[in-house]
Amino acid sequence: MTAHELPEGTPARMPYADEPDPAQEPRRFYRLRAPHVERASVPVTVRVTPDADLYVAVGSGRRRMYLTPNEAWALWRCLSEAVASTGEPPEWIRVHITPTHR
């Protein structure tokens, strides 16, 4: 096995991600608030719209970015490795995020 291959039986999709429901509105929002020690929590939102770039907003939309799905996957991979190198994940991150439509 090379460094870029996943072991046999590894799921290609995160087991806690909800499958989109085509009967619902096409746009989905995924939100989580990151706690902050010295001030209020910081909202993080990702909007998914079929056939459009993903929209990422951090801090009430003050920091925004549009990403193609391929760019989002590359960011996910790099960010997950970088954040994992900082230590164990905090308890507040171990939540299921249910997509909303607004």
Beta strands, then each sheet from edge to edge (+ up, - down):
strand 1: 28-34
strand 2: 42-48
strand 3: 54-58
strand 4: 63-67
sheet 1: 1+ 2- 3+ 4-
end
